[in-house]
Amino acid sequence: MSEPFPSQLHGDGAAAEIAIRPLVYPDLPEVLAIERRVFPTPWSLAMFVLELSKQTGVCLAAWERAPRDGPDGAAAGERLAAYLICSRYDTVWHVMNIAVDLRRQRMGLASRLLAELYARVGEEEARFTLEVRRSNAVAIHLYEREGFRAAGIRRRYYQDNGEDALVMWRTPATRRGSLSDVPNPGPV
Ligand SMILES: CC(C)(COP(=O)(O)OP(=O)(O)OC[C@H]1O[C@@H](n2cnc3c(N)ncnc32)[C@H](O)[C@@H]1OP(=O)(O)O)[C@@H](O)C(=O)NCCC(=O)NCCS
Protein backbone atom coordinates (compact mmCIF):
# COMPACT_ATOMS: atom_id res chain seq x y z
CA MET A 1 0.00 0.00 0.00
CA SER A 2 2.94 2.36 0.39
CA GLU A 3 4.23 4.07 -2.70
CA PRO A 4 7.77 3.92 -4.07
CA PHE A 5 7.95 7.65 -4.81
CA PRO A 6 5.57 7.67 -7.77
CA SER A 7 3.95 11.08 -7.32
CA GLN A 8 5.15 14.64 -7.53
CA LEU A 9 4.66 17.74 -5.42
CA HIS A 10 5.53 21.16 -6.74
CA GLY A 11 5.83 23.70 -3.96
CA ASP A 12 9.08 25.58 -3.71
CA GLY A 13 9.98 25.35 -7.36
CA ALA A 14 11.84 22.06 -7.15
CA ALA A 15 9.83 18.95 -7.94
CA ALA A 16 9.73 16.54 -5.04
CA GLU A 17 8.48 12.96 -5.00
CA ILE A 18 6.36 11.70 -2.12
CA ALA A 19 6.25 8.23 -0.54
CA ILE A 20 3.97 7.22 2.31
CA ARG A 21 5.34 4.58 4.68
CA PRO A 22 4.68 3.37 8.24
CA LEU A 23 6.16 5.75 10.81
CA VAL A 24 8.98 4.12 12.78
CA TYR A 25 11.00 5.09 15.85
CA PRO A 26 14.03 6.45 13.92
CA ASP A 27 11.68 8.97 12.24
CA LEU A 28 10.89 10.64 15.56
CA PRO A 29 13.59 13.36 15.54
CA GLU A 30 12.19 14.69 12.25
CA VAL A 31 8.63 14.25 13.53
CA LEU A 32 9.45 16.32 16.62
CA ALA A 33 11.03 19.06 14.52
CA ILE A 34 7.83 19.44 12.47
CA GLU A 35 5.64 19.06 15.56
CA ARG A 36 7.42 22.01 17.20
CA ARG A 37 7.10 24.14 14.07
CA VAL A 38 3.36 23.64 13.55
CA PHE A 39 1.75 23.26 16.99
CA PRO A 40 1.61 25.81 19.84
CA THR A 41 1.68 22.93 22.35
CA PRO A 42 3.70 20.16 20.69
CA TRP A 43 3.57 16.53 21.74
CA SER A 44 6.58 15.25 23.65
CA LEU A 45 8.84 12.45 22.43
CA ALA A 46 7.28 10.17 25.07
CA MET A 47 3.80 10.72 23.61
CA PHE A 48 4.95 9.64 20.15
CA VAL A 49 6.81 6.64 21.58
CA LEU A 50 3.67 5.57 23.43
CA GLU A 51 1.54 5.77 20.28
CA LEU A 52 4.11 3.90 18.18
CA SER A 53 4.27 1.14 20.79
CA LYS A 54 0.58 0.30 20.33
CA GLN A 55 0.27 -2.75 18.12
CA THR A 56 -3.18 -1.90 16.76
CA GLY A 57 -2.61 1.69 15.63
CA VAL A 58 -1.77 3.11 12.22
CA CYS A 59 1.11 5.61 12.16
CA LEU A 60 2.21 6.97 8.79
CA ALA A 61 4.98 9.18 7.45
CA ALA A 62 5.04 11.06 4.15
CA TRP A 63 8.59 11.40 2.85
CA GLU A 64 9.66 13.71 0.10
CA ARG A 65 12.67 12.94 -2.02
CA ALA A 66 14.09 16.01 -3.60
CA PRO A 67 16.04 14.98 -6.70
CA ARG A 68 18.29 18.02 -6.46
CA ASP A 69 19.18 20.79 -4.02
CA GLY A 70 16.22 23.12 -3.42
CA PRO A 71 16.19 26.91 -3.83
CA ASP A 72 15.83 27.16 -0.03
CA GLY A 73 19.30 25.66 0.32
CA ALA A 74 17.99 22.27 1.43
CA ALA A 75 20.09 19.36 0.21
CA ALA A 76 18.80 16.69 -2.15
CA GLY A 77 17.63 13.55 -0.38
CA GLU A 78 14.74 12.38 1.78
CA ARG A 79 12.96 14.70 4.19
CA LEU A 80 9.91 14.08 6.32
CA ALA A 81 7.02 16.20 5.05
CA ALA A 82 4.04 15.03 7.12
CA TYR A 83 2.82 12.38 9.54
CA LEU A 84 -0.35 10.90 10.97
CA ILE A 85 -0.98 9.01 14.22
CA CYS A 86 -4.15 6.97 14.63
CA SER A 87 -5.04 4.65 17.53
CA ARG A 88 -7.71 2.02 17.72
CA TYR A 89 -9.99 2.00 20.78
CA ASP A 90 -12.30 -1.01 20.65
CA THR A 91 -14.10 -0.52 17.32
CA VAL A 92 -13.31 3.16 16.87
CA TRP A 93 -10.26 4.69 15.16
CA HIS A 94 -9.04 7.87 16.86
CA VAL A 95 -6.96 10.24 14.75
CA MET A 96 -4.62 11.53 17.45
CA ASN A 97 -2.30 13.72 15.42
CA ILE A 98 -1.83 14.88 11.84
CA ALA A 99 0.65 17.51 10.73
CA VAL A 100 2.22 18.75 7.54
CA ASP A 101 5.46 20.70 7.55
CA LEU A 102 5.02 24.39 6.83
CA ARG A 103 6.61 24.35 3.38
CA ARG A 104 4.43 21.40 2.30
CA GLN A 105 1.02 22.57 3.46
CA ARG A 106 -1.82 23.18 0.97
CA MET A 107 -0.63 20.50 -1.41
CA GLY A 108 -3.01 17.73 -0.46
CA LEU A 109 -0.60 15.82 1.78
CA ALA A 110 -3.00 15.56 4.74
CA SER A 111 -5.63 14.16 2.40
CA ARG A 112 -3.09 11.69 1.03
CA LEU A 113 -2.25 10.50 4.56
CA LEU A 114 -5.93 10.13 5.45
CA ALA A 115 -6.57 8.17 2.25
CA GLU A 116 -3.72 5.83 3.15
CA LEU A 117 -5.19 5.45 6.66
CA TYR A 118 -8.63 4.49 5.31
CA ALA A 119 -6.98 2.02 2.94
CA ARG A 120 -4.93 0.39 5.68
CA VAL A 121 -7.94 0.12 8.01
CA GLY A 122 -9.67 -1.41 5.02
CA GLU A 123 -13.23 -1.53 6.37
CA GLU A 124 -15.97 0.39 4.58
CA GLU A 125 -17.92 0.54 7.87
CA ALA A 126 -15.00 1.86 9.95
CA ARG A 127 -15.69 4.78 12.31
CA PHE A 128 -13.07 7.48 12.86
CA THR A 129 -13.13 10.28 15.41
CA LEU A 130 -10.89 13.19 16.41
CA GLU A 131 -10.74 16.41 18.38
CA VAL A 132 -9.81 19.71 16.77
CA ARG A 133 -9.50 23.26 18.10
CA ARG A 134 -12.59 25.28 17.25
CA SER A 135 -10.31 27.99 15.86
CA ASN A 136 -8.50 25.61 13.48
CA ALA A 137 -10.55 26.45 10.42
CA VAL A 138 -8.08 24.89 7.99
CA ALA A 139 -8.17 21.51 9.73
CA ILE A 140 -11.97 21.61 10.16
CA HIS A 141 -12.32 22.39 6.45
CA LEU A 142 -10.07 19.45 5.61
CA TYR A 143 -11.98 17.04 7.85
CA GLU A 144 -15.38 18.14 6.53
CA ARG A 145 -14.16 17.57 3.00
CA GLU A 146 -13.07 14.09 4.14
CA GLY A 147 -16.56 13.21 5.39
CA PHE A 148 -16.09 14.06 9.07
CA ARG A 149 -18.95 15.90 10.79
CA ALA A 150 -18.95 17.84 14.07
CA ALA A 151 -20.86 15.88 16.73
CA GLY A 152 -20.04 17.53 20.02
CA ILE A 153 -17.83 19.84 22.04
CA ARG A 154 -15.28 19.12 24.76
CA ARG A 155 -15.23 22.27 26.85
CA ARG A 156 -11.80 23.75 27.67
CA TYR A 157 -10.10 20.66 26.21
CA TYR A 158 -6.83 22.47 25.36
CA GLN A 159 -4.91 23.35 28.49
CA ASP A 160 -2.66 26.02 26.94
CA ASN A 161 -5.49 28.49 26.27
CA GLY A 162 -8.62 26.78 27.58
CA GLU A 163 -10.01 26.44 24.06
CA ASP A 164 -12.89 24.06 23.36
CA ALA A 165 -12.42 21.05 21.11
CA LEU A 166 -14.83 20.16 18.37
CA VAL A 167 -15.42 16.39 18.34
CA MET A 168 -15.73 15.13 14.78
CA TRP A 169 -16.68 11.71 13.40
CA ARG A 170 -16.32 10.04 10.03
CA THR A 171 -18.70 7.09 9.78
CA PRO A 172 -20.87 5.53 7.08
CA ALA A 173 -23.66 7.86 8.24
CA THR A 174 -21.62 11.08 8.34
CA ARG A 175 -20.46 10.36 4.81
CA ARG A 176 -24.15 10.42 3.84
CA GLY A 177 -24.72 13.62 5.84
CA SER A 178 -26.30 12.19 9.02
CA LEU A 179 -25.11 11.46 12.58
CA SER A 180 -27.30 8.37 13.03
CA ASP A 181 -24.42 5.97 13.84
CA VAL A 182 -22.40 8.45 15.94
CA PRO A 183 -22.45 7.62 19.67
CA ASN A 184 -23.98 10.35 21.86
CA PRO A 185 -23.89 13.28 19.43
CA GLY A 186 -24.27 16.64 21.16
CA PRO A 187 -24.76 20.28 20.24
CA VAL A 188 -21.83 22.03 18.55
C1 LIG B 1 -4.38 21.01 8.91
C2 LIG B 1 -3.25 20.44 8.02
C3 LIG B 1 -2.88 19.04 8.53
C4 LIG B 1 -3.78 20.35 6.58
O1 LIG B 1 -2.75 19.75 5.81
P1 LIG B 1 -2.58 20.07 4.26
O2 LIG B 1 -1.77 18.99 3.65
O3 LIG B 1 -2.13 21.46 4.11
O4 LIG B 1 -4.06 19.91 3.78
P2 LIG B 1 -4.54 19.80 2.29
O5 LIG B 1 -3.52 20.32 1.33
O6 LIG B 1 -5.05 18.40 2.11
O7 LIG B 1 -5.69 20.87 2.29
C5 LIG B 1 -6.79 20.76 3.09
C6 LIG B 1 -7.75 21.88 2.80
O8 LIG B 1 -7.43 23.00 3.63
C7 LIG B 1 -7.17 24.15 2.80
N1 LIG B 1 -6.02 24.82 3.37
C8 LIG B 1 -4.84 24.26 3.65
N2 LIG B 1 -4.04 25.19 4.21
C9 LIG B 1 -4.76 26.34 4.27
C10 LIG B 1 -4.49 27.66 4.74
N3 LIG B 1 -3.31 27.98 5.27
N4 LIG B 1 -5.47 28.58 4.66
C11 LIG B 1 -6.66 28.27 4.13
N5 LIG B 1 -6.98 27.04 3.67
C12 LIG B 1 -6.03 26.10 3.72
C13 LIG B 1 -6.85 23.64 1.44
O9 LIG B 1 -7.23 24.61 0.49
C14 LIG B 1 -7.67 22.38 1.37
O10 LIG B 1 -8.99 22.62 1.03
P3 LIG B 1 -9.49 22.54 -0.47
O11 LIG B 1 -8.74 21.44 -1.13
O12 LIG B 1 -10.96 22.27 -0.34
O13 LIG B 1 -9.16 23.85 -1.03
C15 LIG B 1 -2.00 21.36 8.01
O14 LIG B 1 -2.42 22.67 7.70
C16 LIG B 1 -1.23 21.37 9.31
O15 LIG B 1 -0.34 20.55 9.52
N6 LIG B 1 -1.58 22.30 10.22
C17 LIG B 1 -0.90 22.42 11.52
C18 LIG B 1 -1.19 21.22 12.40
C19 LIG B 1 -2.68 21.01 12.60
O16 LIG B 1 -3.43 21.93 12.83
N7 LIG B 1 -3.09 19.74 12.54
C20 LIG B 1 -4.47 19.34 12.76
C21 LIG B 1 -4.71 19.17 14.22
S1 LIG B 1 -6.39 18.63 14.54
The ligand as a MOL file (V3000), in Angstrom:
LIG
                    3D

  0  0  0     0  0            999 V3000
M  V30 BEGIN CTAB
M  V30 COUNTS 48 50 0 0 0
M  V30 BEGIN ATOM
M  V30 1 C -4.3780 21.0140 8.9140 0
M  V30 2 C -3.2520 20.4380 8.0220 0
M  V30 3 C -2.8830 19.0430 8.5340 0
M  V30 4 C -3.7820 20.3510 6.5780 0
M  V30 5 O -2.7470 19.7520 5.8070 0
M  V30 6 P -2.5790 20.0720 4.2580 0
M  V30 7 O -1.7660 18.9930 3.6520 0
M  V30 8 O -2.1350 21.4650 4.1050 0
M  V30 9 O -4.0640 19.9140 3.7780 0
M  V30 10 P -4.5370 19.7990 2.2930 0
M  V30 11 O -3.5160 20.3230 1.3320 0
M  V30 12 O -5.0470 18.4040 2.1060 0
M  V30 13 O -5.6940 20.8700 2.2870 0
M  V30 14 C -6.7870 20.7580 3.0880 0
M  V30 15 C -7.7480 21.8840 2.7960 0
M  V30 16 O -7.4260 22.9980 3.6330 0
M  V30 17 C -7.1680 24.1480 2.7980 0
M  V30 18 N -6.0210 24.8150 3.3710 0
M  V30 19 C -4.8400 24.2590 3.6510 0
M  V30 20 N -4.0360 25.1910 4.2100 0
M  V30 21 C -4.7610 26.3450 4.2650 0
M  V30 22 C -4.4920 27.6620 4.7380 0
M  V30 23 N -3.3100 27.9810 5.2720 0
M  V30 24 N -5.4710 28.5820 4.6560 0
M  V30 25 C -6.6610 28.2750 4.1310 0
M  V30 26 N -6.9850 27.0380 3.6730 0
M  V30 27 C -6.0320 26.0990 3.7250 0
M  V30 28 C -6.8460 23.6410 1.4410 0
M  V30 29 O -7.2260 24.6080 0.4900 0
M  V30 30 C -7.6710 22.3750 1.3700 0
M  V30 31 O -8.9860 22.6240 1.0340 0
M  V30 32 P -9.4900 22.5370 -0.4740 0
M  V30 33 O -8.7450 21.4420 -1.1320 0
M  V30 34 O -10.9590 22.2730 -0.3440 0
M  V30 35 O -9.1620 23.8530 -1.0340 0
M  V30 36 C -1.9990 21.3620 8.0070 0
M  V30 37 O -2.4230 22.6680 7.7020 0
M  V30 38 C -1.2330 21.3690 9.3120 0
M  V30 39 O -0.3440 20.5470 9.5200 0
M  V30 40 N -1.5830 22.3010 10.2150 0
M  V30 41 C -0.8960 22.4200 11.5220 0
M  V30 42 C -1.1940 21.2230 12.3960 0
M  V30 43 C -2.6750 21.0130 12.5970 0
M  V30 44 O -3.4330 21.9330 12.8270 0
M  V30 45 N -3.0860 19.7360 12.5420 0
M  V30 46 C -4.4710 19.3370 12.7560 0
M  V30 47 C -4.7130 19.1700 14.2230 0
M  V30 48 S -6.3920 18.6310 14.5370 0
M  V30 END ATOM
M  V30 BEGIN BOND
M  V30 1 1 1 2
M  V30 2 1 2 3
M  V30 3 1 2 4
M  V30 4 1 2 36
M  V30 5 1 4 5
M  V30 6 1 5 6
M  V30 7 2 6 7
M  V30 8 1 6 8
M  V30 9 1 6 9
M  V30 10 1 9 10
M  V30 11 2 10 11
M  V30 12 1 10 12
M  V30 13 1 10 13
M  V30 14 1 13 14
M  V30 15 1 14 15
M  V30 16 1 15 16
M  V30 17 1 15 30
M  V30 18 1 16 17
M  V30 19 1 17 18
M  V30 20 1 17 28
M  V30 21 1 18 19
M  V30 22 1 18 27
M  V30 23 2 19 20
M  V30 24 1 20 21
M  V30 25 1 21 22
M  V30 26 2 21 27
M  V30 27 1 22 23
M  V30 28 2 22 24
M  V30 29 1 24 25
M  V30 30 2 25 26
M  V30 31 1 26 27
M  V30 32 1 28 29
M  V30 33 1 28 30
M  V30 34 1 30 31
M  V30 35 1 31 32
M  V30 36 2 32 33
M  V30 37 1 32 34
M  V30 38 1 32 35
M  V30 39 1 36 37
M  V30 40 1 36 38
M  V30 41 2 38 39
M  V30 42 1 38 40
M  V30 43 1 40 41
M  V30 44 1 41 42
M  V30 45 1 42 43
M  V30 46 2 43 44
M  V30 47 1 43 45
M  V30 48 1 45 46
M  V30 49 1 46 47
M  V30 50 1 47 48
M  V30 END BOND
M  V30 END CTAB
M  END
